[in-house]
């Protein structure tokens, strides 16, 4: 489910090159942006903050091998009326520094809970993509105390990862090596919006994949029926109709059967990275869902 050793870059030169590309990618966010480091039992977690100083906070968790810049199409919209925090997860290349392995579900819930406590956050709307979606579901199962809602986007942990997902990842890696003018067409063919993303965002992803070890983690452990049924928070699950990670109709059936009161939707004509491919839809659905959660609390 998680890595069994602490990740590291192959050299100091590689690490410095990655951080330079990372900082350029973060310029895709609107300004002003605040950077914070939160100490946890498992390492120092780097967090980016943008947006309103009032309102219930939204916390964003990126997917495998990603980092906070991947949310750039969401930040301005979500941050208009909410403080927004994007976390670099501990076991991925980013500005977080891992010192101990979070070996299982409870350990992952523990370090994330320590981040929330260090930031002083309550009534959090926790949004996660892919592996970040697994972390959001995991938090709702094991440590929901500070959460107001969860919104897993094409999340891991609902069913076993199919072989086509690994083929999709390899295809994406080759696509990143293609001449830039061909990447948008390849992105549409592969349902991989990263290939048509700004080069500033792609650069740290490519550097991380080449120079960060270990560069892979075991697939996220699927949640049991009992675990999903235990989720007592409002939940929004968005699935890509062309997802390489999930069979969306089967996942839709499972989450609507097991998670009490879940709102779930298959977003048409999008793949696994739906926040990049259809940011307008994702932003609208998230804000509408969060507003409904707040109205429910007031009533």
ZAMARGU-4260 file (C-alpha; in steps of 0.2 Angstrom, whole numbers, plus 5000, padded with zeros to 4 digits):
<rodrens>
0) 5000/5000/5000 | 5014/5012/5004 | 5033/5012/5002 | 5043/5002/5013 | 5058/5014/5014
5) 5060/5033/5015 | 5061/5041/4998 | 5077/5051/4992 | 5084/5059/4977 | 5099/5050/4968
10) 5110/5065/4971 | 5111/5083/4979 | 5112/5090/4961 | 5096/5080/4956 | 5087/5087/4971
15) 5092/5105/4968 | 5087/5103/4949 | 5070/5096/4955 | 5067/5110/4968 | 5071/5123/4955
20) 5058/5116/4943 | 5046/5114/4957 | 5047/5132/4962 | 5044/5137/4944 | 5029/5126/4943
25) 5022/5134/4959 | 5022/5150/4949 | 5006/5144/4941 | 4997/5147/4957 | 4989/5164/4959
30) 4997/5176/4972 | 4999/5179/4986 | 5004/5162/4992 | 5010/5157/5009 | 5022/5142/5012
35) 5022/5132/5028 | 5032/5118/5036 | 5023/5107/5048 | 5033/5095/5059 | 5025/5077/5061
40) 5031/5061/5068 | 5035/5055/5051 | 5044/5070/5044 | 5042/5089/5039 | 5026/5091/5028
45) 5027/5106/5016 | 5010/5115/5014 | 5005/5129/5002 | 4991/5141/5007 | 4980/5153/4997
50) 4964/5162/4998 | 4952/5169/5011 | 4956/5170/5029 | 4938/5166/5034 | 4927/5151/5029
55) 4929/5133/5031 | 4946/5127/5025 | 4948/5116/5009 | 4963/5104/5009 | 4970/5097/4993
60) 4980/5080/4992 | 4988/5077/4975 | 4990/5060/4966 | 5005/5048/4965 | 5022/5057/4960
65) 5013/5074/4960 | 5014/5089/4971 | 5005/5105/4975 | 5006/5114/4958 | 4995/5100/4950
70) 4980/5109/4958 | 4983/5126/4949 | 4967/5126/4940 | 4957/5125/4956 | 4966/5137/4967
75) 4958/5154/4962 | 4940/5147/4961 | 4941/5137/4978 | 4951/5151/4987 | 4938/5165/4983
80) 4928/5161/4999 | 4939/5148/5007 | 4956/5146/5014 | 4965/5133/5003 | 4979/5122/5008
85) 4988/5110/4996 | 5000/5097/5004 | 5015/5089/4997 | 5013/5071/5003 | 5027/5063/5013
90) 5031/5049/5001 | 5032/5058/4985 | 5045/5070/4977 | 5041/5088/4983 | 5046/5099/4997
95) 5041/5088/5011 | 5055/5079/5020 | 5051/5061/5026 | 5060/5053/5040 | 5050/5038/5044
100) 5039/5026/5034 | 5020/5027/5036 | 5018/5009/5034 | 4999/5007/5034 | 4982/5015/5035
105) 4983/5021/5053 | 5000/5028/5051 | 4995/5038/5035 | 4980/5044/5045 | 4991/5049/5059
110) 5003/5060/5049 | 4989/5069/5040 | 4980/5072/5057 | 4996/5080/5064 | 4997/5091/5049
115) 4979/5097/5052 | 4983/5100/5070 | 4999/5109/5066 | 4989/5121/5054 | 4975/5123/5068
120) 4962/5117/5056 | 4944/5111/5060 | 4929/5107/5049 | 4940/5103/5034 | 4934/5099/5017
125) 4947/5086/5011 | 4949/5084/4992 | 4960/5071/4985 | 4965/5065/4968 | 4970/5046/4964
130) 4981/5041/4979 | 4976/5058/4987 | 4958/5051/4985 | 4964/5036/4995 | 4971/5046/5008
135) 4955/5056/5010 | 4945/5040/5011 | 4957/5033/5023 | 4956/5049/5034 | 4937/5047/5035
140) 4938/5029/5040 | 4952/5031/5053 | 4953/5049/5059 | 4938/5059/5054 | 4938/5071/5069
145) 4943/5087/5060 | 4934/5084/5044 | 4918/5091/5038 | 4917/5082/5021 | 4928/5072/5009
150) 4929/5073/4990 | 4939/5059/4982 | 4942/5062/4964 | 4945/5046/4954 | 4952/5038/4970
155) 4962/5023/4973 | 4956/5010/4985 | 4939/5006/4978 | 4944/4991/4968 | 4960/4982/4963
160) 4971/4993/4951 | 4970/4985/4934 | 4984/4981/4923 | 4979/4994/4910 | 4983/5008/4923
165) 5002/5003/4922 | 5001/5003/4903 | 4993/5020/4904 | 5007/5026/4915 | 5021/5020/4904
170) 5012/5027/4889 | 5011/5044/4898 | 5030/5043/4901 | 5034/5040/4883 | 5021/5054/4879
175) 5031/5066/4889 | 5047/5063/4879 | 5038/5066/4863 | 5040/5083/4854 | 5029/5096/4863
180) 5018/5100/4847 | 5012/5082/4848 | 5009/5080/4866 | 4991/5088/4866 | 4985/5075/4853
185) 4993/5061/4863 | 4985/5067/4879 | 4968/5067/4871 | 4971/5049/4864 | 4978/5043/4881
190) 4965/5053/4891 | 4981/5060/4900 | 4978/5079/4902 | 4996/5081/4910 | 5003/5079/4892
195) 4994/5096/4887 | 4998/5104/4904 | 5010/5119/4905 | 5028/5113/4903 | 5032/5121/4920
200) 5020/5108/4928 | 5027/5094/4918 | 5046/5097/4922 | 5046/5092/4941 | 5035/5077/4937
205) 5048/5071/4924 | 5062/5075/4935 | 5054/5066/4950 | 5051/5051/4941 | 5069/5050/4934
210) 5078/5054/4950 | 5068/5051/4965 | 5070/5034/4973 | 5060/5024/4977 | 5050/5030/4962
215) 5035/5018/4964 | 5024/5012/4978 | 5013/4997/4979 | 4995/5000/4974 | 4984/5007/4987
220) 4975/4994/4997 | 4957/4992/4992 | 4945/4997/5007 | 4934/4983/5014 | 4915/4985/5013
225) 4915/4988/5032 | 4927/5002/5030 | 4918/5011/5017 | 4901/5008/5026 | 4909/5016/5041
230) 4911/5033/5033 | 4899/5045/5042 | 4904/5061/5033 | 4896/5070/5018 | 4906/5063/5003
235) 4907/5068/4985 | 4915/5055/4973 | 4919/5061/4955 | 4925/5048/4942 | 4932/5050/4925
240) 4922/5040/4911 | 4939/5036/4903 | 4948/5033/4919 | 4963/5021/4917 | 4963/5018/4936
245) 4945/5013/4938 | 4930/5004/4930 | 4919/5019/4933 | 4902/5011/4933 | 4907/4997/4945
250) 4915/5010/4956 | 4900/5021/4956 | 4889/5006/4961 | 4901/5001/4975 | 4902/5018/4983
255) 4883/5022/4981 | 4879/5005/4989 | 4891/5007/5004 | 4895/5025/5008 | 4880/5032/5017
260) 4872/5047/5008 | 4887/5049/4995 | 4885/5060/4980 | 4894/5051/4966 | 4895/5055/4947
265) 4904/5049/4932 | 4911/5064/4922 | 4909/5061/4904 | 4924/5062/4891 | 4937/5064/4904
270) 4951/5052/4911 | 4960/5050/4927 | 4966/5067/4929 | 4949/5075/4928 | 4954/5091/4939
275) 4966/5096/4924 | 4955/5090/4910 | 4939/5098/4916 | 4943/5110/4929 | 4927/5120/4926
280) 4916/5105/4930 | 4927/5099/4945 | 4927/5117/4953 | 4908/5119/4951 | 4905/5102/4958
285) 4916/5105/4973 | 4910/5122/4977 | 4892/5116/4976 | 4895/5101/4987 | 4904/5111/5000
290) 4891/5125/5000 | 4878/5111/5003 | 4888/5104/5017 | 4888/5121/5026 | 4870/5124/5023
295) 4866/5107/5031 | 4877/5111/5046 | 4868/5128/5049 | 4851/5120/5048
</rodrens>
